[in-house]
């Protein structure tokens, strides 16, 4: 099994190649409620490949990523080298099973829907917060906050610097929480994505009451970005729009 993060265009090219050699595909669309926990029910009718699909869905890497995406899956299944599970960036709207056809249209319709997306990128000492309406960044705020680096010397000096660092981190998180609410609350968001230092996500959620109230909109995905600045914020939608694709 191999996992890739693919853009819409890359995935279209991959599936176009499959379509050219399609023989006896099974196409399955499963919404977030069905995937991966209720696949036995969705695929209850005996058919070629269904047992293979049900076993592949239970793969640890697939189930772990499905928990983060929470968007359901599109499954295209034929012989070896033509077996794919796709976790799209946004939810699969309904369940469907098609035998003998590679039906990719419902998958790519997901990319065409316009969403309002909040993005919160945070690293210790910098942050970027924005709102995308479709492909346009319509609101943004970036900032910094000084945080002492760890001190090598020991004793009371090290403890003093450690206390100061913790105080600076708390002040920084409070600032980011305030800016997050300030930027995001005036928009009717469909989804919220976090990116940056994974270890900051939980303490920021604990600090920000606005985000606590939007918990059902927060993606389990953490965008893989190393910096929190305007350029990375503007590029973040590109990362959000990628699908996780597993080949078997």
N, C-alpha and C positions, 0 to 999 in steps of 0.2 A: 504494500500500500504506500502511496506517495501523496503528500499534501502540497498544494500550491495556493497562493493568493493571486487571483486573476481579475483583471479588469473586464468590463463588458465586452470590449473588442477582442481581447485575447480568448475569452470563452466562446464568443461567436465563431472565431476561426477554428477553435478546437472542435466544436460541435458540427461545423460545416464539413470537416474532414470525416467525422463519424457518419454524417448523413450520406456522404458519397459512397460509403461501403456498407450502409445499413442493410441488415438481413432480417433478423427476427428480434428486434428490440422490444424490451418492456420499458415503458415510461411511467414513472410514478411521481405524483405531486402530493406532498404531505404537509399540512399546516403545522404550526408550532405545538398544537395540542396533541397531534398524532405522532410527531417525530421527536425523539426516536421511540418513545415508550409504548405506542399503540400500533406499531407496524404489523404485529401479528393479526390484529383485527382488520386493518386496512387491506392486508394481503391474505385474507382468509381463503379466498377462492384458489383451488389448486391450479397452478400454471407454471410453465417452464421458467426457471430463474428465480422464482419467488423465495425459495428456501435460501438460495445464495444471497439474495438481497437482505433478507431478515438477519442472517448471520453477520453480514458485513456492517449493517447498521449498529450492531452491538459492539463493534470494535471500540476500544477505550478512547482512542484519539478522536474518533468521530463523535462519540457521546459527549466527550469533554468540550469539544468545539461547539456542538449543538447547544449545550447549556449556555455558552457565552453568546452565541448569535441569537438564539430564541426566535428564529425566523422560519422554521420548518426546513424542507429540503425538496430539491428536484433530483430524481434518480433516473439515469439512463443506463440500461443494462443489456448487454449482448454477450458475445464471447470474450475470451481473454484479450486484453488490450482495448476493449470497448465497454468498460464498466466504470461509471462515474457517479459519485454522490456530490451534489452541489448545495452548499449552504449560501443562499443569496443574501445580499446586504439588508434587504427589507422583507417583510413577511410574505410567505406563500398564502394567497387568499383562501384557497379551498383544496380539498382532497380530490385526486383523480387518478385513475389507473387506466392506461392505454396499452393494449397488447398488440404487438406487431408493427408499431410505428414509433419513430423518434420525433416526439412532439415538443419542440423547444419554444414555441410561441409564448405560452404562459410565463415561462421563466424570464424572457426578455421584456415582457410587458411590465415586470416588476421595476426595472430600471427606468421606465418611462414615467412613472408616477412622480409627481412633484411633492416634495416633503419640506417641512421647515425643521431644521436640525440645529440644536445647540451643541457647541463644542467647548470643552474645558480642558486645556492643556496646562499641565503644571509640572515644574521641576523645582527643586529647592533653590529659591532665589529668583525665579522668573515664572511668568504665567501668560497665557493667551486665551482669551474668551471670545467666542464669536457665534453668530447666527447665520446660517445659510438658508436662503429661500430659493429652493431649486438649486441651481449652480451658482447663484450670486451670494457673496458675503455681504449682508445688509447691515450688520452691526459688529463691532469688534473693539476690544480693549486689551492692550498688552502692558505689562509692567514688571518691575523687579523689586527685590527686597534683599537687603544685605543679611547674610547668615555666615557667622564665623566658621572657618574650617576647623577640623579637629586639631588639637594641640598635642605635640609629641611629649612635652615634658610632663612629669607626674606630679603627685602631691596636691597641695591646695590650689595651685595655679591651674592644674588640669581640671579640677572639680569646678573652679570658678568659671572657666571658659565653657565647661559642659553646661552649667546652669544658664549662662548667658545665651548659649546656642539654643537651648530648649525654649527660652523666652522669646528669642528671635523667630523660631519656627512657629510658635503659637501666634505671635503677632502677624507673621506672614500668612498663615492659614486663615486668620480672621479677615485680613485684607482681601485675600482671594475669594473667600466666601461672600463678602460684601459686594465685590465687583461682579461675581457670578450672578447674584440676585439682581443687581442693578442692570446688567446687560440682558439677561434671559427673561426676566419676569414680564416684560412688555410685549413678548411674542407668544403666539399660540404654537408651542412646539409639538412636533410629532415624536421626536426622539432626541436624546441627549447622549453624547459620546465623550468619554474621558480619554485622555492620552498623556503620555509622559511617564513619570516615576510611579510605578504601580503601588509603592508603599505609601504614597500620599493619598491615594484614592479614599481609603476608609477614614482617616482622620479628617479629610476635607468634608466627607459626607456627614461625619459626626458634628462638624462645626457649622455646616450650612443648612439651616432649616428649610430654605427654599428647595434645595435638592432633595431633602428628605420628603418633602411634599410631592415631588415629581418622580418618586422611586420607580413607578411602573413604566416610565419613559426612558430610564437610564439603561443603556445597552450593557451587557456583561462583557463586551469586548473592550480591551484597552488598546488604543492606537499606539503602534510601535514608533514613537518619535523620541528623539534624544534631546531636543531643545524646545522651548516654549517661547516663540517670538512671532512677529507678524508674518514672515515668510512661511514658516511651518504651519501657522494657523490657516493661511490661505490655501496651502497644499493639502490640508487635512481631509477635505472632502474627497480628494482622489483616493485616499486610504480607506475612507468610510465606504466608498462605492465598490470595493473589491469583494469578490466572493471567495469562500473557502472551497476548494475543489479537491476531492479525494479520488484517486484512480486505483483500481484493483486489478 
